[in-house]
Amino acid sequence: METIHKIFNKSSINMSEIGDNSVNLVVTSPPYPMVEMWDDCFKSQSIFVEQAFEKKMYYQAWLEMHYILEKVWKEIVRVVKPGGFVCINICDSTRTFDGDFQLFSNHSRIIQYFIENGFVCLPDILWRKRTNAPNKFMGSGMYPAGAYVTFEHENILIFRKGGKRIFTEEEKKIRQESAYFYNERNLWFSDVWEVMGISQKGIKGSRERSGAYPMEIPYRLINMYSIRGDFVLDPFGGLGTTLMASVISGRNSINYEIDTNLCQYM
């Protein structure tokens, strides 16, 4: 099946190339607020982030990072069709500032935004990434009240724009052709996914770690929440993992990536 794949080397804060109500599915993994590797990315887009860090107003810095992401979410609200889905891979952040260890709940902030903007929040998925780390705690080991649990999972949030999708007669035929296998259904529609992460090798001229997710993640989501020929959007294209999963699945894709060095990998 011949498909269309567009790449825009620009910020997805403005996706004027996409018309209103024209995208069937969003599958993406944005920069994670308060994960240190993304600090410079957020600072480059808002002076308020850097100012909050300088003033040691860390919660405010976290909010400012989400204000940047919410400019992208606003565009997503505009471009997704009624009945379309949004799937966002995000992790909560843990970090120590001035000797105090704390959690920054990224997933709850994003859920709040989409609910307030008319989307239905559906059951999410915990992506559990196996680890070989010998210690699964942080802090003072066996002494009470001094250790903290470590995260071995990320969230895959799932939203729908309004009610269930209404298929045309032609789309009903394509929907049948897009069916997945029985064992895939049982595996994919579980609330915990055991999927091994991939190498986070740095990108020359860009960042020290790629931040990419494994192909299996977008491949499953695309097959679960769209039909062949649908348009899939990734506003944080990265290395083009969602694009490639769209190609394999017979979907069209639109991809945005602000980093010129990363666009060459798509």
URGISUL-V900071 format. One record per residue. SS is DSSP state (~ for helix, > for strand, _ for the rest). NEAR is the number of other C-alpha atoms within 8 Angstrom. Layout:
ss = {SS SS}
near = {NEAR NEAR}
This chain:
ss = {_ _ _ _ > > > > _ _ _ _ _ _ _ _ _ _ _ _ _ _ > > > > > > _ _ _ _ _ _ _ ~ ~ ~ ~ ~ ~ ~ ~ _ _ _ ~ ~ ~ ~ ~ ~ ~ ~ _ _ _ ~ ~ ~ ~ ~ ~ ~ ~ ~ ~ ~ ~ ~ ~ ~ ~ ~ ~ ~ ~ ~ ~ > > > > > > > > > > > _ _ > > > > > _ _ > > > > > _ ~ ~ ~ ~ ~ ~ ~ ~ ~ ~ ~ _ _ > > > > > > > > > > _ _ _ _ _ _ _ _ > > > _ _ _ _ _ _ _ > > > _ _ _ > > > > > > > > > _ _ _ _ _ _ _ ~ ~ ~ ~ ~ ~ ~ ~ ~ _ _ _ _ ~ ~ ~ ~ ~ ~ ~ _ _ _ > > > _ _ _ _ _ _ _ _ _ _ _ _ _ _ _ _ _ _ _ _ ~ ~ ~ ~ ~ ~ ~ ~ ~ ~ ~ _ _ _ _ _ > > > > _ _ _ _ _ _ ~ ~ ~ ~ ~ ~ ~ ~ ~ _ _ > > > > > _ _ _ ~ ~ ~ ~ _ _ _}
near = {3 4 9 7 9 7 10 8 10 8 9 12 7 7 8 5 4 7 7 8 9 10 13 13 16 14 15 14 9 9 5 11 11 11 10 5 7 11 10 7 7 11 11 7 7 10 8 9 14 10 9 12 10 7 6 6 9 9 6 9 14 12 8 11 11 10 8 11 9 9 9 12 9 8 12 9 9 8 12 16 11 9 12 12 13 11 13 13 12 13 10 11 12 10 9 8 7 4 5 6 8 7 8 9 8 12 11 7 9 8 10 8 9 13 10 7 7 8 11 11 10 8 7 9 11 11 12 11 11 9 5 4 5 4 5 7 9 10 7 7 8 5 7 5 4 8 12 7 7 7 5 8 9 13 13 12 15 12 12 14 14 9 8 6 7 5 7 6 6 7 8 9 8 10 10 7 7 9 6 7 6 6 6 8 9 8 7 9 6 8 8 8 10 8 11 7 8 7 4 8 7 9 11 6 5 9 8 8 9 11 6 9 9 11 10 7 9 13 12 9 10 14 11 7 8 9 10 11 8 11 12 15 12 14 11 12 13 12 10 11 13 13 14 9 12 14 10 7 10 11 15 13 13 14 15 14 17 9 10 8 10 12 13 6 7 8}
